[in-house]
Amino acid sequence: MPLIQFDPSGSIHPEYGITQQQINDLAGRLGELRDEMVTTDREQYDSGDIPAEKQPLDARFFWLPEEQLAAYEADRESSELGRIFKVANGLHDHLDAAAVLGIGGSYMGARAMMDACCDPYHNELSRAARGSKPRMYFEGNNVDNDASAALMNRLIAGGYGDSPAEERWAIVVISKSGGTLETAAAFRQFLRTLESSLGDEAPQWLSRLVIPVTGESGKLHDLATEIGCGEIFSVPDGVGGRFSVLSPVGLMPAAMLGLDCMKLLAGAVEMNDHFKTAKYADNVVLQYVAVNHLLSQHRGKTIRVMSVWTKALESLGMWYDQLLAESNGKDGLGVTPLTTVNTRDLHSRHQQHQQGANDKVFNNVIVDSYRSDAIPVGHSDRNQDGLNDIADKTLPDIMAAAIKGTNDALHADGRPTTDIVLPGIDTHVMGQLFQMLMIATVIEGRLLGINPYGQPGVEQYKKNMNRNLGRA
């Protein structure tokens, strides 16, 4: 699969955008930041000699894809990837659904992969149509009473057939410490429900149907040990939650869905290689950072809209919102990320985006090739809708016209745009895209002079919530 492309031409304009010279002038500084990320971070991480201003240095996500593939090549069975595949493949014949419990980066990447790479109606397909891969649901990301109750009832109801497998479901619980209240409370509730639903089979199945992804120690690790879980997967040291999508945090749910995790990691490795070696003018990551940073600094574009032109990437946009907001929203700095899905949201947001406050840049995410055959509008003897003149046009034709028409309209009102062009949507492309956006977030944070790792504001809300519950 070809590499993702980035076209900034819709932002290069003397009146409402930036100039090519401004982009060129950032080459030296961005080259230094690339060297820091590629070489210095690794040296400091490995040696443990990390300057105070770079604490925490959760930089391991960058070289993690290469590490995982190398470990799998060296020893397929005992490597973490090998263990993930063994558990996932070993359960397909024995269950019909899985509840992924996690919050923030502990679930958003897995949700993005499912929505991008699975059938949009995966959970409504029969077991046979899913190839025995489980229906997958996401909770532990809120404390919504009715949503939790409804999901537990849905899981208890079982699948669409009457085989023993369709009465069983699993829990994938993801939390590095096990102390995040939303996920911990959900795990207690869903674990109780699972154990009850297994009845006499609980001693045989409970330890297999609870799949923890956590730290090497902590509350969740202790609880998983008490349950007797056969496998406990690790959130790697040096990998923060929002940078963990290409670790077991994202790989375990992806493998259960039957997605190609090897291609996912290979896509990330390809993006790493491109970032390390491509010239500045051709470097997708550095050009994306340069253009968006300059627009925020010189044109006041403090809202960064990711306009995805397919419903399949809505969850990817939400994942990126969290990544960018928590990484670079510090010290009074950082832009506000926002995801829109088009053409849907052109009918709800576009009026304000085009003619409201001029504080936005629109990064379009465009898919070059679709998985399904193009659907024509079609000719009809009932032409009261007046569509026979475009009967031979297809939905991709209409989408292309909408993308160009929207960009042209935004430019006419002085709004800058860029295009991120994906050759298609599969796990290889998703690996590229995840890695591109994570690297870009770190580089931009450092360009702003802040540490993109850590999340001090989020920790404060957790402390306040526990205090309000009467907990020490």
Summary of the structure (lengths in Angstrom):
residues: 472
radius of gyration: 23.3
end to end distance: 52.3
largest distance: 74.9
contacts: 1559
relative contact order: 0.15
helix: 56%
strand: 12%
